């Protein structure tokens, strides 16, 4: 009797194995406590912030030309700060109009993210600035503006039921932030696979010259990519503000490194032209499981940052090696008698 195992995406298989391995190790060390439902709910509440930033990083990397967005966490913090500072001026009594306050907060934050992403896109597409240097500069601008608006301290937001629910409540046991993350991940995944935007973006990242000869407007495509990345960052900022009931200019200092690590670990090529959202999901999940395991083992934050950096270097090095070197046939089959 012959059993066939079809390997259509080795990267996805690798990530699944990594997730299972981390889960098993954490379960053994915790004597089964890691599998507690409340632990999984806690992880699902923390994952969206990093996951949304990682989607933005992945989209920029897929576009090629050294594309990357380093301004994500800075823009996320700025979106929350601007919304928190503006809403008391627009809604005098949040408790009397909780939905007005919440919808206004979301609208202001999203508008801030859109404008920040548009600034990145314009500077990169029209100004021909190198993406990594451009977004590093705008990250400093976004953080600086947030510091000015908050005087360098945290800023409390009005705690009303709708906005508190966004960050802390669950639906059928699933945290709302996780539902938002999965919904946006599916939407971006659909856009990348079935829409003209996704097809053109993959072509642009794979071969910019061929994209230009086919009539694709590279400037418009890159501009749209960074706008989407900015909006995703602002959604992360909304979730952060709703979960913590406060905003701060320097929240999540290590998020940038982890977001890049999630994208690279998911198989998104730094050279551009390839990346799958399903792989990004399991990559983010693996790092969240690993982070929770570090918490379980009481490992210091300094060691974690060192571990994230080491993992990033390892995966950047491995990105130069194609899975086809190990599986010459993309539809390779393993046969076991």
N, C-alpha and C positions, 0 to 999 in steps of 0.2 A: 504493500500500500504506500502510495506517495502523497505527501502533504506539501503543498506549495504555499509559500509566504511571499506576497507581492510587496516589494519595497518601492513605493511610488514617491515618497518624500523622506529620505533618511534623516533630514534635519528634524522633522516632526517626531520621528521614531526616537531619535536621540533625546529630545526634550521630554518625551513621555517617560523614557527610562530614567532620566535625571529626577523627574518629579517623584516617581515611585521610590527611587533609592533614598531621596531625602526624607520622604514620608516614613519609610521603614526605619531609618536611622533615628529620626526624632521620636518615633513611637517606642522604640527599644529603650532609648535613654530616659524617656518620661514614664516608662512602665505603663504605657497605654493612655496616659492623661492627655497626650497631644491630640488624640482623636476626639476630644470633647467637643460637642457641638458649639459651645460658646467660644472656643478657641478658633474654630473655623469661621464663625461669624465675625470675630475680631479681625482676623486676617482679611476677610472679604471687605471689611470697612476701610482697611488701610491700603489695599491694593489699588483702587481706582486712581488715587492721586498720582502715583508713579506710572500706572498704565497709560493714562491719558497723555502725560508728558512724553512717554516713550513712543506713542503713536505719532506725535508731531515730529520727534527726532527721526523716526523711521521714514516718514513721508519725505522729509528733506533729504535724507540719505539716498532714497530710491531715485530722486530727481537727478542724481549724478553731479558732475562738476564740483566734486568736493563738498556737496551740499550737507549742511547740518544746522540744527537750530540749538544754540547754546543759551538762548534767552528764555526758555520755557518757564523755569521756576521763577525767574525775575518778573516775567509778565503775569504769571499766575498770582504772585503776591501783590503786584501793582493793581490788577483787576479787583482783587478783594479790598484793597486799601481805598481805591477810588470809590467803589460802591459803598463801603462803610462810611466814608467821609461825606459822600453826596446825599445819601438817603435821609439823614436827619434834617437836611435843608429842604428836601422835597416832601417828606412825610413827617409832620410835626408830632403826631401821636401814633407810633407804630402799633401799640396795643389795641387801638381803636380801629385800625385798618391793617390787620396782619397780612392779608393777601396782597394788598396794594404795596406794602413795604417789601414783601418777598419778591413779587414780580418786578418791582422797580429795581431791587438789588440785583436780580439776575440780568435784567436788561442793561443796566449800567456796566456790570462786569463783562458781559458779552461784547458790548460796544467797545470797551477798553481793549479786550483781547483782539477784536477785529482790527482796530486802529493800530495796535502794536504789531500784529502780523502784517498789516499792509505796509507799515514802515519798513519792516525787514524785507518784504517782497519788493518794494520799490527800490530800496538801496541796492539789493542784489541783482534784480532784473534790469533796472534802468541805469543804476550807477555803476554796474559791473564790479561791485565790490566782492572780494572773496568771502563766501558765506561764513566760514568759521571766524574770521576776524570781524565781520560785520555784526554777527549775532552776539559775539563776545562784547562788542562795544555797546550794542543796544541793551544787552543784559545789565551792563553797568548803569546805563541811563535809566532803565526801568527801576532798578533797585534804588538809585539815587532819588528818583521822584517819589518813591514810596517812603524813603527815609524823611524827605522834606515834609510830606503830608502827615507823617506820624510823629515827627520829632525824634525818630529813632526808637520809639517805644511801641509796645503792642497797642492796638486800638480795638476796644470792645465793640461788638455789634449788638443791636437790639435783639433779644431772644424772643422771637415770636414762633408760634407753633409750626407754621408751614416751613419756614427756613430751618428750624431745628430738626424737623422731620427729614429734610433732605440729607442731613449729615448723620443722623443718629437712629432713625426708625427703620423698620424692616417690613417687607411684604411677604407673607407666608414663610417667615424665617430667613428671608434673603435680604441683606441690607440694601437700602435704596441706592447708596453710592455705587454698589457693585452692579445693580441693575442698569444704572445710567452708563457705567463704563462698558458693560457688555453690549448695550444697545448701540452706543457710538462705535464700538469696535466692529460690530456687524455691519453698520452703515458704511464705515470706511472700507471694510473688506469687500462689500458689494460694489462700491464705487471703483475700487482698484481692479476688480475682476471683470465687471460687466459694463462699466460706463466708458465713454470715450475719454474722459479725463484720466482714468486709470490706465487705459491702453496707451495713451499718448505719453503719460508720465513714465511708464516702464520703457517705452521706446526711447524717450529722451535720455533716461539714465543709462540705457544699454549702448546707444550710439547717437550722440548728439548731431553728428553730421547727417546721418540718415534721416533723423527727425526733421532737420532743417530742410532737406531736399524733398521731404514728403509734404511740406507746407505747414508744419506745426509751428505755432508761435511760441518760441521758447520763453520769451519774456512774460507772456500772459500765463503760461503754465507754471512757471516758477513763482510768479506773483501769487497765483491762486493757491499754490502749495503752502506758502508761508502764511497766507491769510488763514487757511484751515488749521495750520499748526497753532497760530495765535488764538483762534477761537477755542481749540481743544485745551490750551493752557488756561484760558479764562474759566472754562468749566471746572478744571482742576482747582482753580482759585476759589470758585463758589463752594465746592465740596469741602475744601480746607476750612473756609470761613464758617460754613454751616456746622461742621463737626466740632470745631474748637471754640466757636462763639467769639472768635477774635481774629484779627489779621495782624501780620507783622512783616516788615520789609525783608528780613533775612530768614524767614521760615524755610526749612528744608534745604540747608546748605549742601547736603550730600545728594540731593535728589537728581541733580544734573548728571553726576557720574553714574548713578544707578540707572537713569533713563537711557543713557547711551549704552550701558552694559546690557540692558534688556533688549535693545534693538539689535546689537551686534550678536548677542547670544541667540537671538531668534533667527539668525541667518541673513539679516539684512546686510547687503554688501556695501562696504564703505565706498566702493567705486561706483555704485548706483546700479539700477536696472533690475533689482530682485529684492523681494521681501513679501512675506505672507503674514496676514493678521492673525491667523490661527496659531502660527508659530510664536508670534509675539505674545499672545495670551498665555501660552504654556511657559514661555520664558519668564514673563512677569510673575506667574504663579510659582515657578521654581525659586525665584529670588525671594518672594514673600515667605515661602516655606522655609528657606534657608535662614532668613532674618529672624523668623519666629523660633527656629532651632537655636540660633545664637542667643536669643533671649532666654530660652529654656536652660541653656548651659551657662548663663550669666557671663557671656563673653563681652568685653568692653567695646564701646563704640569705636575706639581708635583702631582696634584690631579689625573690626568690620570694614572700616574705610580702606584699610590695607588689603583686606581680602577682596573687596570690590575692585580695587585698582589692579590687583594681580590677575583676577579673573578677566577683566577687560583687556589687559595686555595679551593674555593667553588666547582669547577669542579673536582679537584683531590679528594675531599671528596665524591662527588656524583659518581665518577667512581667506587667506591666500591659497589655501589648499582646497580644491573642489572635491565635493563628495564623489564626483565621477572618477576621481583617481582611485577610489576604493570600490565604486560600483560603476564600471565602464558602461553598462547598459542602464539607462535611466529607469527601465522597467525590469530591473534584475529580479530574479527569483531564487529563493533559497529552497532547495529540495532536501527533504529528510526522509529516508526510507523507514 
